[in-house]
Amino acid sequence: MRIGISCYSTFGGSGVVAAEVGKSLAARGHEVHILSPSLPPRLMGFEDHVTFHEVSASPYPLFESDQFSIALASRMADVADRHKLDIIHAHYAIPHASAALLARMALDDRIKVVTTLHGTDITVVGSDPSYLPMVKLAIRASDAVTVVSEYLKNETIRTFDVNRHIDVVYNFACPPRVEEGARNQRVWLSPDGTPILAHISNFRPVKRVMDAMRVFEIVRREYPCKLVMVGDGPDRVEAENFAREKDLESDVRFTGKQLDIASVLECADVFLLPSATESFGLAALEAMSHGVPVVASRVGGIPEVVRNEMDGFLAEVKDVEAMASSVTRLISSPELRLEMGARAKERARSTFAEEPIVDQYQAVYERVI
């Protein structure tokens, strides 16, 4: 098949999943065309059967802002026409799915549109009255719609009162590709061998970064440990100030955005995900694939990924005391930590294995064609 994939070029879940799905489809011999404002981080290396198409909106005096949605639709139509695409797979409702529907109209319905909803396009953007009608149109008019969890499927039906078939296709765990320096990195992060806690996110309010900091502060009172904060965003400054005010700076490492997430996770003993909401929890799944037990919020799609007291521990949102208690249990008992980590790795590599999940996407494409 000839498949166009439209996504954000971010370190966030939708961009990661879109890029990894594209790479996996290309490995099967499909022709894949990625459309995005810039090259997604997971596509930094050359990939056979993958072509990248940059999307940019040209400024025009009458426009108060760049017309990215129109530019994206135009680029989709052009790429689909020139490369005879069968499908455009839009990751995120706005602007990707709405732009894909415009491109389909421009091409007299010669392409099919598959839309994957990832979470905030439903729970945040989609429920905003200024965007709701367009999101509802994208859901209703797409040839197929997939979501990344049962939770998100239920939220989509509840929010938009849609009456159509929606496929649940979970995100998958890519086989860990660990750099040779991972062991040295652990020595660098924790020279004295104390346990390492890790948090990876875009440092936005929904991720509750300060809860991760507070959990670490509580745990560190009782057990020596280190914290690695991977990512960047608006809440980073507050987190750094907290570390300074609480005299934690020597034990907290802020790394900024990192391409080599695998090496970070290979060093970690416990992964923290105290989010206010998560439609799936891809960061938790990636940690599990490295055998790292997860301490997370019992919210959204996370319980579909992390089984409480099996792969890690779940607590109510904002309950930093409960999360800290769970972290303490894990770092004070290496046997429990290794046992949970082994179960987490097995679950990530079986229930959320790449091949059967990409099979599901391929089956959706074949069905709509």
C-alpha angles and dihedrals in degrees: 000000000000107000132185116202120196119193147140114275093230140121087243126108100266094052092046094048094045092051094046092047089051093050092048093049090048090052087058090056100260118138108244127193118190117205116193142129089257138357110292111242093241089060098055092118126065113274122194114234090017122112122185121214117192116219119208133164117226114225118245125187095235093053116087090203138012111285096226095158092056092044090050093050091049092049091048092051092048095048093043092051097045096043097035094236119197096199143014111210107202116200106203127019099245125073099349102055095038090049091048090054090053090049090050090053091048089055095047092250094302092139133053123231123218115185125199116197114208105184121267090057084069107026098041114010096029095052092051107106091225091061104025098095093052093047090049090050091050091052095045099043102042115105089231135004126203130184130196098234144016087247091059092046090055092046091050093052092045096046098043103025089226123175106202141100113278122187120216108218112172123217114256137227113243114221105267112258103194122192117235091244095063093102092049089047090058090053088050094048095043111019092173094049097246117154118278124222117198136199125183123186147113090270094238125144093260089062092057093219091176090060088059088052092048092048089053092048091053095046094046091058088067105026131029109244144145131234126212115197111195120190140034140246145116096310096054095090092053090049092050091048090050091053090051095046093048093046092243098125095106091058101039123076119194106197102176118218114344132194093196098066091150094066091050092051091046087062097047127100098187131017121214123209109164095163124162088225137358125178090203116343105233093176090057091050092050090051090050091052087062093050095257116143114228131226107196148148118281093235142116115341097342094098088057088061106031117047110211113248091001107067095010140311132295127204137175118278111275093014095126092161092060092045091049090050090053092049090050091052090053100046094042091054114049089181092057091044093052092044093051091042091054091051090047092052093048092050093047093050097044111029092034100033118150102234101055092044093051086047087061093053091047090051090052090052092049091049096053093043 
